[in-house]
Amino acid sequence: MPSKKLKDFLDQNNIKYVTIRHSLAYTSQEIAASAHIKGKNLAKTVLVKINGKMAMAVLPATHKVDFDLLKKAVGYENIRLANEQEFLDRFPECEVGAMPPFGNLYNMEVYVDEALSEDKEIAFNAGTHVELIQMSYEDFERLVQPKKIKFAFLSKL
C-alpha cells in the first residue's frame, strides 16, 4: 500500500491515480522495466542539499542530475547530493530510496526537470520498492507546485 500520508493527501484532493505493484526493484531503470513503464515517464526523486537545506530534484528515470545546471538554475553554488543519514528520519513511513516526489508533505522545496513536465502522466515511488503511483503530471504540478527548471541530461544506459 502507498504511504498513508501520500494516499490520504491524494484522496483528500480528489486526485485520480492508479497504484501499480511490481516485483522488488531498487533502481529507477529496474522499476520502469518491472512495471512496464517507459523510463521517461517514471519520475525519480533525488535528495539534494541546497545551501544546507534539504530539497527534492525530480527528473525522468532516463536522466541524471547535472549539478552545474542545477546550481545555475537555482542561483546557489552550495549544492550536493544528500547522504542517507541526512534524510533517513524525514520519511518514517517510506522505505529508504522510495520517497514520493511530494516535498510539500515533508516541508521541502521541489525542483522538477522540464523534461518530466512534457509527459501527460507520470509514475513515481509510493513509499515502497514494490509500488508506484501513476497520475497526471498536471495534477502533480498543481498539488506540489514545484519549481520547473532545466537541470538534467539524458543518461547513456
N, C-alpha and C positions, 0 to 999 in steps of 0.2 A: 504494500500500500504506500502511496506517496506520503511524504512527510505531512503530518496532520496540519501543521502551520500553513503549508503551501495549499493543500487541498481545501482547508477552511477559507483561506483568502480567495481562492478562485471561485468557490461556491458562493461566498458572500457577495462577490461581484458579478454573479450570474454569467460566468465565462463558460463557453462550450469548449471542452477539452476531451482528449482520449488518453487513457493510460495504456501504455504498451509494455508488456512484460517481455523480457528477453533473457537468454542464458547469461550467466555471470560473465561480465566483461568490465575491464577497467579503463582501457584507453578509448579515446573517442572514436578511433577508426574501428576497433573491435566492436564497440557498441553499435555503431552505424551498420556494420555488416550483420551483426546478430539480430538487430531489429529490422533489417531490410529497409533502411532509410538511407538516402543519399547523404554523403558526408557533408555536403554544403548546406543541408537542411538541419543538421544536428548542431545545436549551439553548445559550445563548451565554455565553461566558466574557469577563468584563470584568476587566482587571487594575487593581487599586487599591493605593494605599499607605495603610496604617493605622498611624499613629504611626511612620512611617519604614520599616515592614516591608511587603514585597510580599504581596498576598493575591489570591484569586480570588473574584469575585462572579459567581455563576452564576444565570441567570434565563431565562425564556422569551424567544424571539426577538421576541415581540409586546410585550414590556415594556421599560421604561427604568429605570435606577437612580435612586432618589430618595435623594440624599445626606443629606438631613435625617433620613429614616427610618433609613438605614444608620448614621449617627452615633448616633442614639438607641438602636438595637438593639445595637450593639457597645460602647457606652459610651465612645467616644472622639470628640473634636472634630476631631482632625487626620487627616482622610480626604480623599483626592483621587484622580483618575484617574492611573494611572501613564503616563509617556510611553514611547515606543518604545525610546529609548536605555536606559531603566532595566531593561527586561526582555529585550532582544534576545539577550543571552548565556545566559539561563536555559533556553531551549528550542532547543538547537542542532539537533535533529532535526526541528523543526517550521518550517513557513513562518510568517512574521510574520502574526499575526492568526488563525491556525488552531490555536491551542493547545487541547488537550482539557482538560476541567474536572477534571483529576486532580491537584490541588495536592499530594497526598501523594507523587506521583512527583517533585515539584520542590521539596520542602521548603517549602511554603507552606500557610497556612490556606485553607479553602474555606468560603464562605458561600453557601447556596443559598436562593433566594426560595421561600417557602411555595407559591406558585402552581405551581412546577415539580413539587413533590412530589405534586401531585394527579394526575399522569399515570402511567399504568401503564408506558408505555415512553417513553424519551427518545432523541433522536439528538443528536449533537454532532460538531464538527470532529475529525477523526482525525489532525491534524497537517499536512493539506494543504488547498488550496482546491478540491479536486475529490472529496473523500471524507468520508463521515460514518460513525460507528459508531452503531448502534441497539441498545439493550439495555434491560432492565427498569430502572425507576427504583429498585426495591428493591435490585437488585444494586449499582447505582451508589452508593446511600446506604451500603450495608454495606461496600463497598470504600473509599470516600473518607471516610466519617464526617464529612460537612460539618455546619456549624452552620446549622440551619434557622431562618430568621428572615424577617420581612416587611420588604423594602427596595425593592420595585419597584412600578411602576404601569403599567397598560395604556397603551401609546402610541397616539396617534392617527396613523394612517398617511396 
